[in-house]
Amino acid sequence: MSREVEALRESLDVLARNAASCFQPELQAVFRAIDPARFDALRHSPVALLAGLDEARLAELATDRAFLARVRAARSHLETYLADDETWADRWAGGLGARPVAYFCAEFGLHESVPLYSGGLGVLAGDHIKASSDLGVPLVGVGLLYHHGYLTQRLAPDGSQLEEYPETDPRTLPIEPVDGVEISVQLRDRTLHARLWSMRVGRARLLLLDSDVPANTPEDRDVTAYLYGGDERIRIRQELLLGIGGVRALRALRIRPSVYHLNEGHSAFATLELLREHVVVEACTVEEAIARVRRAVVFTTHTPVPAGHDRFDPALVLEHLEPLARSVGMSDDELLGLGRVDPGDESESFCMTVLALKLSRRANAVSALHAEVSRRMWQPLSPGRPEHEVPIAHVTNGVHVATWMAPSIQALFARHAEPDWTGRQADPDTWGIVERIEDVELWATHCELKRELVRWIRERAAREAERRGEPSAVVAAQRLALDDDGLLVGFARRFATYKRATLLFDDPEALVRLVGPRSGRPVCVVIAGKAHPRDEGGKAMLRAVFQASRDERLLGRVVVLENYDLEVARRLVCGVDVWLNNPRRPLEASGTSGQKAVLNGVLHCSVLDGWWAEAYDGRNGFAIGEGLVHADPAVQDRRDAEDLIRVLRDQVLPLYEERDAHGVPRRWIERVKRAYRTLAWRFSAERMLIDYVREAYLPAAGLLQRGPSGI
């Protein structure tokens, strides 16, 4: 191997081994240039691409001056980014540098090539860790390495969900084994072992525990095989490994965080390991230890329904936690009481959210409305306090701009902005840039993104229909019957029943009148989403939507895509005209897909739930209903279905179809620009993380804020 080839491979490896290569456009462009078709086939994985890179192709690239210049520029960009010592956190949260934030989550949605996520919780965690890197907030993520991840979805000819679980080879991921470190958790009858992997995510770091080691029993080797898979015994061991094992992994690496952020209750067992340390190492009493643990723990809840919180049978809890309880001198009742609303109620199961709420300094929901719901739900934990004083605040979720804003939109903003505009995404004034962009230029950029999306949908939908063996007429029709001026509506999310994917189809005749060929309007709806493997109601909804799309009057007007993942999400939010969301209020804790759409000039049309309840101002999108909740869910569904059709027919379509002499929808773009100005900064991951730093991390670390937010 020549010196030039060796140097090129070393540079490419440096770029690929940092997960920033998965979401920073400058780095992705380098790997796409090597082999575009293969890069797409490998789900845009730089590591996998390099692993199979032909030596002849590498030698050819080593003589391509333009490519070498691109690689040098990308490496310089990454090195400059990593070396920046004037970040937001350096100015406003420097005290966290000595003892970082530990951020625990059961899933991390960083990129489609890193399949460690199932849905919104993981994507939110991925955006959180990316924002921490951008802002320079010292943060270490703690999660699990799933060898089969979450399900890969295929649809049968009748729309039934078929589930596959392909194995992920760790060698195709941007991770490195942490040699010489093994984590163990003592159960009643044996020890659960795990090895440790490390991933660089820009400036941040993500630690992943993996139970697939020879020291474990076959059953325990499978603890980290599937995300949210297996029975309750597997689930509690996953959560033991995440929480207790996660704290021990930090200790093994001599990382002593000042703050422990538990993102959802799955990791709440971390509090018990911290308690054990205070009792065993520092000789505290249990009461003193609980007080110390609470001071350092921040907890975020994402679930607005009681049934969605993890609960375990007391006997199962004791089987797995009895050794820890005995090490600190706790009785069975004392241990179980930490996970019960009523510690003395022996019939009550052990709830992970209750444990997290009892042992955290600060708890927050993920939107203002969700905080109201959560305070009502958990008021029994604060006896004697009125509901509004229950100590659950809120930090509304946000999304990572660089990940979700199309490169062409970013380039458009960059042409009209100051050079450092991307470093001020949480500043409302930054998004005033949009007023400098001519309507025609903004519209032309959107239309090109839409044309790219329509081409992609046509190819993918036809390929999927052909794979299912559907008639050629259906295959052809599923290519999407949309011209350049047609309205494209996007709906993509987890197929949970409360998200009501079938709401648009509640009145089939009304839908046909709206989008069918005889409507005279070129309107299409593209839908994607997975149901949880054990959610039969969600699967039934998916099947119903798929079968409705096969109505001959809707062929090519309603298209259902298989295997919703981060790539599908990123393409859809960049290219549709309207993003649809219609959960049953108030069951959407936050929702973030509409926030991603806003970044791309796509208007949001939603029930006033989650983030949209605090975001909609009458001129920055569209609202379904008036935010009222009926006592009878069936009545509420019927009213919302009628409102949905009415809003699309009477508000969305007329505004979209109103064009000037040049074919530009001026009033539509006026609303798009208002959405950018009023929403993009408020619902960015950067603003979200700044809120966490100011309101949770600095107080938990015992540090005083030194000034204003700095944004």
N, C-alpha and C positions, 0 to 999 in steps of 0.2 A: 504494500500500500504506500503510495507516494505521500510526501509530507503534506501536499495540498489537500489530498483526499482525507488524510487523517485529521487535519485541522478542521475541515468542513464537517466531518462526522462528529467531532468533539463539540463544535458550536451548535450543531443541530440537537445533539443530546442534551446540552445545557438548556436549550430552549424547551425541549420536549419534557424534561424532567420536572419543570415547574408547571403546576396545573394552570397557571396564568396563560399558558399556550392554548388552553381550551376556550378561553373567553376573551382574550385581548385580540382585536382584529388584526393588529400588526403582526402578531405571532401566527395566528391562524393562516394568514395569507402566505407565509413562507411555506408551510407544509402543503397547502393546496397547490402551490406552484410545482411541487415535486411530481405529483401524479393525481390530478383532480378526480378522476373516476375511482381510483383505488381509495383515495382519501374519503370520498363519499361512502364507499362500500364499508369502510372501517369505522363508520359513525364519527368521522372527523377526529380520530384519535392520533395525535402526533407520535405517541410511543409505539402504537401498533404499526403505524406506517413505517417508522424507522426500523422496527424489528424485522420486517420483510423486505427492506430496501435492497434492491439488486446492486451489487458492487459496480457493475458496468454503468448503471444509471447514476450512481454516486460519483463515479469518475467523470462522467459527462457533465454533471452539475458543477464539478470542481473546476471546469474550464469555462463555465458560463459567467461572464463578468457581471452581467445584470443580476443574475441570481445571487452571486457572492456579495454583491453590494447590498442586496435586500437582506441577506442573512446578517451581514455586519450591522446594518441599521437596526434590525430587530434585536440583535444581542445588545447593542448599545442602548436601545430603548429599555430593555429589561433591566440591564445593569444600573442605568440611571434611576429607574423606578425603584429598584431595591435599595439603592444607596441614599435616596432622598432623606435628609435629616431635618427638613423643614415642613413636615406634614402638619395637618390640623392637630393631631394628637400631641405632637412635639410642643405645639404652642399652648394647647388648652388642657391636656391631660397627661403631661409628662410624668407625673407621679406614678402612673400605672406601669411605667417602663421596667422598674425593678421587679415587680411581681405582677405578671399579666393576668388577664381574664381567662378563665377556663370555661369554654362554651360546650355544654353537653347536649347532644341530640341523637335520636335513634336513626336519623337519615340525613344525608347531605346531598342536595341536588345541585352539583356544580356544572355538569355538562352531560350530554347524552352518552358520551364515551366512558363515563365513570358511573356505572349503574348502581348507585348506592341510595336510591330515592324511590318513592312511590308517587308522591303528589306534592300538594302545597306546603306541607310542613317542611319537607326536605328542601324544596326550592327556596323557601324563605331562609332556611339555615344556610344554604349555599350563598345566597345573596348577602346574608349577614357577614359571613366570613370574608367574602370578596370586598365588602365595604370596609371592613376592619383593616384589610390590607391597604386599600386606597387612602384611608384616613390616617394610617399609621397607628391605629389602636392596637396595642400589644395583646394578641388573642391567640389562644390555642384551642382548636376544636377537638372534641373527643367523641368518637363514634365507633361503629362496628364495621368490619370488612365482610360483606355478604358475598359468598362465592357464587350464588345463583341470583342474587338481587331480588327484584320484584318481577312480576309476571310480564312476559311478552305476549301480546294479544293478537289472536287471529279471529276472524268472524266466519262462522259456518254459513252455508247458503240461506239459512233461515234467520241469521243475525245472532245466533247463540255465540257467547264468548268462549273461545278455545284458548286455554292457558298453557304456555310453555315456559320452562325455566332453564335457559341455556347457561352453561357454566362460564364464569368470567375468569380468564387467566390473569393472575396478578401481574404477570410480566407485560401485559398490554396496558397497564395503568401507570400513571405518573407517581408511583409510590416506591419506597425503599424499605426493606426489612430493617428493623432496629435490632442488630445482632447483640447477643449476650443478655437480652432482657426477656424474662418470662414472668407473666402475671398469674397469680393464683388466687382463688376464692374458695374458702373452706365451706362445704356443705355439711349436712349432718352425717352423711355416710361416706363421703369421698371429697376429693378436691377437684375443682374445675380449673383447668389451665388455659392460658392463652398466650399467643405471641403478639408482637406489636409491629405495626407498619407506620411509616411516617410519610406525609405528603406535604409538599410546599405549595401553598396557594398564594402566589405573590409574596408579600412579606409575612403572611400568616402561616400557621402550621396546623395540620390536621393529623391527629393520632387515631389509628384504627386498630381495634382489638380483634383477634382472629382465634377462634377456638379449634380450628382444624390442625391439631398438633398430636403427635403420637402418644403423649402421656394421657390423653383423654380416652374415655370409653367411646365406642362408635356413636352412641346417642349424643354424647357431649361434643364430639367433633362436629356434629350437625347443628350445634346451637347457633352458629353464625352462617348457616347455609342459605337461609331464606329470610328476606325482610318481611316481617309480620306473618311468618309462616309457622306451621306446627301448632301443637296444642298449648294448653296453659302452662305445662311444665317447661316446654321450650321457651315460652314467652317470659316466664319469670326468670329463667336462667339468662336470657338475653339481657334483661333489665338489671340483673345482678352484675353481669359482666360489664355492661355499660356504666353503671353507677359506681359500684364498689371497685370493680376492676379498673375503671377509668381513673379514679383518684389514685389508685396504686400505680398505674402507669405513669402518671405525672410525678409521683414520688420517685419512681425508679429512674426517671430522667432528671431528677433534682429540680423539678419545676414546682415552685410553691406559689400558686396563684393567690392574689389578694381578694379575688371575686370568683364565685362559682355560679355560672348562669345556667340554670336548668331549663331548656327549651322543651316544654311539655313534660308531663309526669313520668315518662318512660325512664328517665334517669334519676328519679328521686331517691333511690337507694344510696346515691352518693352522699346524701346527708348523714346516713347511718355510719358510713365509713369515716367521715369527718368527726362525727361524735365519738366513735371508737378511738380515733387518734388522740382527741383531747383527754379522754378518760385514761387510756393506757399509757400514752407517752407523757402527758403533762400532769397526770394525777388529779384531774378535775373530778368533781362529782358529776353525775349525769345531768343534774339541773344546770350546773355551771357550763357543762359542755353544750347543752342545747342552746343556751344563750349565746355562746361563742359561735356556734354553727350558724345560728339565725343571722348574726351580724354580717356574715360573709356570703350569704346565699341570696340570689335573685331568681325568681321563678316566673316563667311566662306560661300562661294557660291558653290553649287554642280551641278548646272544645266547649260549645254552648249547650250541649245536651247531657244530662246525667249519665245516660247509657254509654256515652263515648269515652268515659274515664276508666282506665285500667283498674280492675278490682280482682283480688285473689282470695281464694278460700283460706281461712286462718291456718288450717292444718298444712297447706302447701307453703305458706309463708314461714311457719316454724320449721318445716323440713329444710328450708334453704337458709334461714337466718338465725337459727338457734345458736350455732357456734359464735356468731358475732354478738348476739344478745348476752350470752354467758360471759364473754370476754369483758364486757363492761358492767356486769352484775345486774342486768335487767331481767325481770321475770317475763314469762310469756305474756301476761296481761299488759305489762308496761310496754313491751314491744308492739303488740297488736293495737294498743290504744293510740299509738302515734299515727296509725293509718285509719282510725275510725272517727267519725264525727262525734259520736258518743263513746268515749273510751270504755265505759262500763257495759255496753251492749254486746254481749257475746255472740249474738246472731248476726251482727254487722260484719260484712266482709272488709278486707284490708284494701284501702283505696290509695293509689299512688299520688293522686292529686291532693288528697287530704294530708298525706305525709309531707308533700312539698310545701303546701300552704302553712302547715304548722312549724316547719323548720326553715322558713325563709324570712329575710328581713323585709323584702319588698316583693309583692306579687303584682303582675299586671296582665290585663287582657290585651287583645290585639286590635281593638277599635273602641271608640267611645260607646257605641251601642252594645258591643260585646261585654264591656265592663259593667254596664247596667245589668245585663243578663247574669253575669258571673257573680256580682254582689248579691243578687236575689237568690241564686242557686246555693251559694256558700254562706249565707247569713247565719245558719245554725252554728257555724264555727266561731261566731262573734256574739254570743248571747248577751242580751242587754243593750246592744248597739242597734240603732235604726239602720235600715238597709243602706241608705246613702253613705253611712260612715264605715261600712265594711271595708277593710283595708285592701282593696283591689283597685289599682289605678289602671291606666291604659297607655300603651305606646302603639299607635296604629302602624301596621306593617307598611313597608316600602319595598321597592325593587331596585336592583342594581342596573344603573343606566347603561353602562358600557356593554353589559350582556344583552339587554333587551331592546336597545335602540338600534335600528338597522344601520349598518355602516354608511349607507348613502344618506340617511337622515343626519347622522353625526357629521358627515362631511359637509352637508348643507349648512348646518349650524356653525361649523368651524369657519366657513367662508365669511360669516357675518359677525363673528364673535372675537373677543380678545383671546390671545393664545392659550391662556390658562383656564378657559371657561369650564372645562371638565372637572377642575378641582374645586369648583364652587357650585355644585349641583344642588346643594341644600339652601342656596341663597335665592330668595324670590326674584331679585333683580336680574339674576343670570338669565332667566327664561324670558325676559323682555326682548331677548335676541330675536324672538320669532316675529316681532313687529317690523324688523328690518328686512325680513324675507318677503319678496314679492309674492302675491297670491299665486300667480302663474307658475313661479318656480317651485313653490311648495306643492302645488297640485300636480305638476309634472313629475316630481320626485315620487309622490304617492302613487301616481298612475303606473309608473315603471315598476315599483314594488308590487303592485297589484297584478300587472301582467306577468311578472315572474312567478307569483304565487299561483295564478290561474293555470299557467303552463305546468307547474309542478303538480297541482291537484289533478289535472286531466290525466297526466301520465300515471300518477300513483293510483287514482281511483280505478282507471281502466285495468291496470295491472292487477289490483286486488280482486276486481270482479272476474277477471279471466282466471285467476288462481282458484276462485271458488267454483269455477265451471259454469258460470251463468251464461245465458244465451247471448249471442253476439250483439243483438239489439240492445240489451241491457249494458253490455260492456261499452258499446259506442255511446249510449246515452249518458253513462256515468262520467263522461269526459267533461262535464260541466257546461251547461248551455248558457254561457255568459259572454256578452260582448263588452267592449271597452267602457261603455257608458252605464253598464248594469250595476245595480247595488249588490254588494257581496256582504253577507252577514255571517259572522263567525260565532260559534258556540263550542267551546272545548274545555272540559274539566272532568274531574272524577265523577263517575256515575253513581253518586249517592242519592238516595230517594229524595232527600230534602232539597237537592239542587234542581229537581223537577225538569229533567231533560225533555219530558214529553209535553210540557206546558204549551209549546208552540203548536202541537198537534191535537190539542184538546178539541178544537172545532175544525175537522179536516176540510170542510167546505169553505170555511173562511180562509184557511191557509191556501187552498187552491185558488181562490179568487185573488189572493194577494200575490202569489208567486207563479201560478200555473201559466201555461202558454197563452191562454185566452185573456190573461190579465192585461196584456199589452205592455207590461213592464218587464224588462230583463232583470229579474231579481233571483238570486241564488243564496242558499244557506249551506254552509259547510260545518259539519259536526264531527267531533272526535272525543273519545273518553274511554276510560277503563272502569269496570266495576270491580270491587274487592272480590276475591275468589269465593268468600263465604257470604256475600251480599246478594241473596237471590232476588230481592226487590230491585236492586240496581241492575242486575243482569236482565231482569224482565223489562225494565225501562229501555235498556240498550237494544234489546230485541225488537221492542215495539217501534222505536225510532227507525231502526234499520228497515223493518218491514214497511213502515210508512213511506220511506224513501223509494221503495219499489213500486208504489202506486204509479201506474202509467202516466197519470196527470202530473206527477212530481219528478219523473225521471229526468236527471240532469239539472233539476232545480234544487233538490235536496240531496246532498252527498255526505255519506258517512265514511270516514277514514278509519282504518285500523291502527292499532298500536300507538296511541297517543303517548308521546314522550317529549323531551325538551326540544328536540329538533322540530317536531310538528308544531309545538307551541310557539317557538320562535318564528317560524315561517308564517303562521296564521296571524299573530298579533302585529306583524309587520305589513301585511298585505290586504286584509279585509277592510271594508269601509266602516262597519259598525260591529262592536263587540257586545254580545248579548249575555246577560246574566239574570237568572230568574229564580233565586232560592226562595224558600218559604221563610219569610221574615218571622222571628229574628234569629234564624239558625245558621246564617253565614257569619262566622266569627269575624273575618275580615275580607278574604278574597284578595288576590293580587293580579289576576290575569288582566283585568280591565286597566290596572295601573300600567302594565306593560304595553297595552294597546295605545294608551294615551301618548306614550313616548314616541309613537310612530304616526301621529296624526290621525288615529282611529278614534271615533267617538264612541263613548260607552253608553249603553242602554241597559238599565238595570232596575230591579226592585230596590227600594231604599233600605238596603240592609248592608251590614258590614261597613267597609270603608266608604261606600257610596252614600250612606246616610249622612255622613259628615262632609262629603265632597261636593255633592250636586248643588248648584246654585241657580238652576233654571236656564242657564245659558252656556254651560260647558259640557253638555251631553244630553241624555234623555232619561226620564224617570218613568218606571212602570208603576202605576198606582200612586197612592198618597202616603204610604208608610203606615197604613192601618193594619191591625191584626184582628182577624175575626176569630171568635171562640171555636167555630167549626172549621177545621182545616179544609174540608171539601168545599165549603162556601168560599173560603179565601182563595183556593186554587181556581175555582170557576171565575171569580172576579178578576184575579190576576191574569188569567188566560185571555179574557175579554179585553183587559187593558193593554196587554202585550200586542195583540193584533191591532187595536185602535192606535197605539203609539206608532207602530211601524207604518200603518196605512195613512194616518192623518198628520203625523209630524215628521217622521224620518224620511219617507219617500218624497213628499212634496219639497222639502228643503233640499234634498239631494238632487232632485230633477230640475230644480230652478237654476238655469244657466244664463250667463250673459252672452253677448254676441260672439265671444271667443270660446264658448263652451266651458267656461269656468264657473263653478258654483260658489259665488262670492259669499253668500250668507252662510253656507256650510263651512267654508274656510274661516270665516269670522268666528264661528263656534269652535273650530279646531284650535285656532290661535288662543282663544280664551281658555280652552282646556290646558294648553301648554302653560300659560301664565299662572293659572290658579291651581293646577294639580301636579305638574311635573316635579316641582321642588318639594311639595308637601308629602308626596308619596314616593320619594326616592329612598333607597336603603341608606344613603348617607345621612339624610335627616333622621331616619329611624335610629341609626346607630348613635348619632349625636345626642338624641334624647336619652338613649340608654346610658351613655357615658355620664351625662349631666345629672340625670334623675336617679340612676341606680348604681352604676359602677363606682363613681367617685365617692358617694356616701358609703357604700359597702366597704370600700378600701380604706375608709377613714381619712380621705383626702378632701380638702376644701377646694371648691372651684375658685380659680384665680381670676376670673373675669367673665365677660359675656361669652356667648356661644362661639364667637369667632367666625361665624359664617357671614 
